[in-house]
Amino acid sequence: MSSKSRIVVVGNGMVGHKFLEALADRNGHEAFEVVVLCEEPRAAYDRVYLSSYFSGKTAEDLSLVEGDFFNEKSIALKLNTKAVAIDKAAKTVTTAAGESIAYDKLVLATGSYPFVPPVPGHDREHCLVYRTIEDLEAIQAGAAVSKVGVVVGGGLLGLEAAKALRDLGLETHVVEFAPRLMAVQLDDGGAKVLRRKIEALGVRVHTEKNTKEIVDGETHRHVMNFACGNKLETDLILFSAGIRPRDELGRQAELEMGPRGGIVVNNHCQTSDPDIYAIGEVALWSGRIYGLVAPGYHMATVVADHVTASGAKQFTGADMSTKLKLMGVDVGSIGDAMGATPGAHSYYYIDDAKDIYKKIVVSADGKKLLGAVMVGDVDAYGGLLQLMLNNMDLPEYPDVLILPVRDGTGEVGVGVDALPMTAQICSCNNVSKADICGAIDAGALEVADIKAATKAATTCGGCSALIGQVLKCELGKRGVEVKKDLCEHFPFSRQELFHLIKVEGIRSFDDMIARHGKGDGCDICKPTVGSILASTWNDYILKDEHAGLQDTNDYFMANMQKDGTYSVVPRMAGGEVTPEGLIAVGMVAKKYGLYTKITGGQRVDLFGARVEQLPLIWKELIDAGFETGHAYGKSLRTVKSCVGSTWCRYGVQDSVGLAIHLENRYKGLRAPHKIKFAVSGCTRECAEAQGKDVGVIATEKGWNLYVCGNGGMKPRHAELLAGDLDTGTLIQYIDRFLMFYVRTADRLQRTSVWRDNMEGGLAYLKDVVINDSLGLAADLEADMAHVVSTYQCEWKSTLENPEKLKRFSHFVNSDAPDDNVVLVPERGQVRPATTAEKQGRIGTVTVPA
């Protein structure tokens, strides 16, 4: 028998898991044995980003469990285990399977369940809710056999659910009982702008609608009959009309309950039984249930402190301000957004042309901020929130806080230096300015360091910009100069090097280092300068003055593989290839004994070529009409596409045609890192455009342009830069975006990381690309026009130059092939031999010469 006290946690959602993490961080946690009862089939996952499941994220991607957390912390996790009863006297919890588990302390983190209005027909087939991953799987299955979907509920969760249905390709409607969307967070003016923006995205909104019944439809699966006499036909209904606390265990155990539900807790989150705690959406504190994750996280840390007697934290309420993006629309709500405080008065800024609405609510004496509403532009959110939370004095004319700044003086608002050390910077993880300063004193020099040290900005990410401002301010106060020198040979960042090369017309590395560097250069600065020269002047990369700057892949214009062979990737623009082209590729592969594989970018990769074979292979491919696919370069790789309106019954635009045009326009563009495009012919998103550096999705009116997405180790969803563009404007914006990235990104920095580190974020990027805020648009377009007009197939140029062909030999003094290249047969093709196979030479094949 264990001598440790046992803590039983019922629920492993976001808040329940936060408690486990907080407990594991406390001194004295070793004195406890911890058992977790999780009703779901998987451990904690991120419900904040649940809708990203429909954009390609998996349950594993959404998981909140780091590594082997449960084993490392000796926590017993019981999945698919529902708690059904508590015996307070015996201090046991009984599961649905009849198991009785004893506890010394019990933490209820059961969360909430979706409220489904009890209208007749609410339980029909394809009437679903939006709460768990299993719910999402059911929605996905239902959407596959549906054309029209309706979300009942126009609040935060309802609009998230509407985005999910739209992403699944359904004609989407939102039905709301109240007279406006987001009735809790937004006033009439803000809700009006939000509705207009959402309807512009193709979602139809129906307010003041009371559903009387759901019955069989005439043209669709269901018809919703409203009390007003109107009706709406649909195939799928998604209920997202609010939440209710899952408090049945509290009722069964006869804990003190709220009159409308919820388990009553004190400032330590103890229930009426001091050995039982409740946290998150099941807990009722001072008559209120908090439906956001940040208050739940705070409760979790309070309980961790209390059970381990390691701190004096108390839960005394939480700010319910929120900033979020709903279907691509920025929305912010702070404090007393409705102006209900006696004597309060409001200032408004409305720009109907841009669909921007801002309101601040100030105290009767005009000195304090009480609340705010923002739709369409939330740049001021961070500053306004700090003004309210820290009870700071307002400027003499409070309206300057929401008026646009047009005189170049910069943003008006509270400076981060003026924030007190107690200011809460990250509400999700309760990180103060003092915590951030402590991390800086401990050596943090980047936002990523702050995140790692404090967990700030690791939940919703809304405070990232503010963290960056605090970091920059505090480093300056400490006299810390954060250098971004490229290497010891150049006292400049990549961006500064680009500027020098462009402005001074420098066209070689030797000239660059003579003017602005020292020494001979290294494997950092040489490829970087080589890339900048290629981006700027687009010269042939194997010219004598450039060849020595290239890394191995660029030097041989092929990707080196693990066995010393190379891969060959001919360009197949937009994934389109003729039968004759496929036959030619197949004949080349067969002739040279190459392994063939279809890539994720919709082209054929040929593996196993020896260096001396590369010119021979490319000669045959170019004669067959192909050109280099630049798979070896930090450049445009591919433009993936679906078949679009040409073949697909759901397609609304010619995605293949556009993809081919884009790939042929931007092929050969050298950049700080590889660039991938995709074009989808409709919102079903078969080309996965929202996971690419540049993604284009067809609409009925034109094209939506998404930027700065990527897959890989740290996937990032692309963001909407502009919508419903004609083809000419789309290309103009892509030209500007790409060349701005080429000019300003750091060495080997993907567009996603570049965007995450960009001060001003997406709003700034939009301003540069769309509004030409820096006055660079003409230069950026001219730079791209130069790159396009000077394109050459590097392999074609190489084959025409006998001197350049001399480098394609494994031995300097012999034409003999490398006998270390050994292949073995597998599945009708070949693969590199293992060490054992090489030693025994068993089952090996001869590579054609």
Residue, then its C-alpha position, 0 to 999 in steps of 0.5 A: m500500500s502506498s503511504k502517499s496521499r492520493i489526488v483523484v482528478v475527474g476530467n482531463g480537458m484543458v483546465g484539468h491538464k493545467f492542474l496536473e502541470a501546475l501540481a508537477d511544478r510545485n514543491g511537495h508534489e512528490a507526496f501525492e499519488v495522482v489518478v486521472l479519470c478521463e471520459e474521452p478516448r484521448a488525453a487533453y487536447d486544445r479546444v481553443y483551436l478545435s476548428s483547425y481540425f478541419s484544416g488538416k490538424t490531427a488529434e496529435d497536433l492538438s494534443l496538450v500532452e508533452g512527450d511522455f508526461f504521464n509516465e514521467k510524472s508518475i500520473a495514472l491516466k485512465l482513458n474511457t473512464k467515466a466517474v458516476a458517483i462520489d461517496k463523501a463519507a468513504k472518500t471514494v469515486t465510482t466509475a461507470a465500470g463499477e470500480s471504486i477509487a479512494y481519494d484524499k483530495l478530489v478535483l472536479a474538472t468536468g467542464s461543460y456540455p453543449f446546450v441543445p434547445p429542447v425543440p421537437g426534432h433536435d435529436r434527428e439524424h445529422c443534428l450534432v454538437y461541436r465540443t469534442i474531437e469525436d463531435l468533429e468526426a461526426i460533423q465531417a462525416g455528416a458534411a460529406v453527405s450534405k450541401v447545406g449546414v446551419v449553426v444554431g447559436g451566434g456567439l463565440l462557439g457558434l461562429e467557430a462552428a460556422k467556420a468549420l461548416r464553411d471550411l467543409g464546403l457547405e452552404t452555411h447559415v447561422v441562426e441566432f435567437a438574439p437580435r445580434l451576433m455575439a450578444v454578450q461581447l458586442d454592442d449593436g454597432g460592433a455586431k452590425v459590422l461583424r455581421r456585414k463582414i461575415e455575410a461578405l464571406g458567404v455565411r448567411v445570418h438569421t437573427e431573432k429566430n426562435t426555432k419551433e420544430i425540426v421536421d423533414g424537408e422538401t429539398h433537403r434533409h431537414v426544415m427548421n420552422f421558426a415561430c415567426g412563420n419563416k422556415l429554413e431547409t438544411d441537411l445538417i444542424l449544428f447546435s452551439a447555443g451555449i454551454r451548461p456545467r457538467d455538475e451531475l457529480g456535484r448534485q449526486a454528492e449533495l455539494e452546494m450548487g448554484p440555483r442555475g447549476g454549477i458547483v459553488v466554490n470559495n477563493h481556494c476553489q474548494t466546494s462545500d466539502p473542503d477535500i473536494y475542489a472544482i475548477g473550470e466551467v463546472a465551478l461557480w464562484s461568486g455566482r458566476i461561471y467562467g467560460l474562458v480558458a484563462p480563468g480555468y487555468h488560474m483556478a488550476t494553479v490556485v488548487a495546485d498551491h492549496v493542496t501542496a501548501s506551496g503558495a497563497k494564491q486565491f481565485t478572486g474573479a477574472d477579467m473576461s476580455t477577449k480578442l479573437k479572429l472569427m472566420g478571419v474577422d478580428v474582434g475584441s471586447i474589453g470590460d464593460a463593453m456595453g457601457a452599463t456602469p452608471g455615468a459612463h460615456s462612450y467614444y466611437y470610431i466607425d469606418d464603413a468603407k473598411d468595415i471597422y468599428k471601435k468604441i471605448v467606454v470611459s468613467a464619468d470623469g473621463k479619467k479611466l477606461l471601463g471597456a471597449v469594443m473593436v471589430g475589423d481592427v484590434d491593434a489597440y487591444g493590448g494597450l487598451l486592456q492594460l489601461m483598464l486592468n491597471n486602472m491607469d489614467l487616460p490621456e486628456y482626449p481619450d478618443v485618440l486611443i481609437l482614432p487612426v494615426r495618419d501623421g506618422t507619429g505611430e500608435v497612440g496608447v499606453g507605453v509598455d514602460a508605463l505598465p506596473m510590474t504587476a500588469q498581467i501580460c498573458s491572462c491564459n497562463n497568468v504571466s505578469k510583466a515582472d515574470i517576463c522581466g525575471a526571464i530577461d534577467a535570467g538570459a532571455l533575449e528573444v520572444a521564443d525565450i520568454k515563451a519557453a521560460t514563462k509559457a506566455a503566449t503558448t495558449c491563444g497567442g494573443c499577447s505575443a505582440l505585447i510580449g515583444q514590446v516589453l522585451k524590446c523595452e526592457l532590453g533597451k533599459r538594460g543596455v543590451e544590444v541584441k546584435k543580428d550580425l550574419c557572421e564574424h565576416f559581416p557586421f550586418s543582418r541579412q536585411e542590411l546586406f540585401h540593402l547594401i547589395k541592392v543600393e550599391g549595385i554589388r554583383s559579386f561576393d568578392d566586391m561585397i566583402a571588399r567593401h563591407g566585410k573582412g576575411d575570406g567568408c564562411d559557409i554562412c555568409k557565402p551562401t547567404v550573399g549568393s542567395i541575395l545576389a541571385s534574388t536581386w540580379n538573377d544571374y546564372i548561379l554557376k558563373d565563375e564568381h558565383a559557383g563557389l558560393q553555392d552549397t552542395n545542392d545548388y553547386f550540383m543543381a540536385n539534392m544529395q541523398k544519404d548514400g551520396t547519390y542525387s535526386v532529379v526533379p523536373r518541373m511539372a507546373g501545377g502538377e500537370v503533365t502530358p502522357e508523353g511527358l510521363i513516358a519520357v520520365g519513365m524511360v529516363a528512370k528505367k534507363y538509369g535505374l532510378y527510383t521514382k516517387i510522386t512528391g507531395g508537390q505533385r511531381v515525380d522525383l527520381f532518386g539514385a543518380r550518380v553525379e556523373q549521370l546528372p548531365l546525361i539525365w537532364k539532357e534527355l529530360i530537357d529534350a523531352g520538354f522539361e526544365t529544372g524544378h529547383a528542388y535543390g534551391k532555396s526558391l519556389r518549389t511547386v504550385k500544387s493544385c486541384v483540378g478546379s472548375t475544368w473537371c470538378r463539379y464543386g470547382v468555381q475557378d480554373s485552379v490548374g490554369l492559375a497554378i501553372h501561370l503562377e509557377n511559370r511566373y515565379k520559378g527560379l526566384r531565390a529566397p531566404h528559404k524554400i517557397k511552396f504555393a497551392v491553388s484550390g478551386c473551391t473552399r473544399e481546399c483539396a490542394e491544402a492551400q492554407g498550409k503553404d507560404v502562398g495559398v490561393i483559394a477560389t471564390e465565386k467572385g475571384w480568389n482569396l490570397y493566404v500567406c505565411g503557412n507551412g507544414g513541417m515540424k511546426p505547422r502554421h495555418a496561413e492567414l487571409l491577406a486579401g479576398d475576392l481578388d481578380t487575377g491581376t490584383l492577385i498576382q500584383y499582391i503576390d509579387r509585392f509579398l514575395m519581394f518584401y519577404v526576400r528583402t526583409a527576412d533573416r537567413l534561412q527563415r520561412t515565411s511563417v517565422w518571418r510573419d510571427n516575428m514581424e512587428g505589427g503582425l498581419a495588419y502591418l503586412k497588409d498595409v505594406v502589400i495592399n496599401d503600400s504604406l512604405g511606398l515600396a510597391a513600385d520597387l517590389e513589382a519592378d524587382m519581380a518583373h526583372v526576375v521574371s524577365t531574366y529567368q533561365c533554366e539553369w540545367k539548360s544553360t549548364l548543358e550548353n557550357p562544356e566548361k561547367l559540365k566538367r564539375f560533374s565527375h566523382f573523381v578529379n582524375s578519373d571518369a570511373p563511377d563511385d563504387n560505394v553507390v550500391l542499390v538493392p531491389e525492393r518492390g519492383q524498384v531500387r533503394p540504397a543498400t544497408t551497410a550489411e548488404k554492402q559488405g555482403r554484396i547480397g542482392t545488390v544490383t548494378v547501376p546503369a552507367 
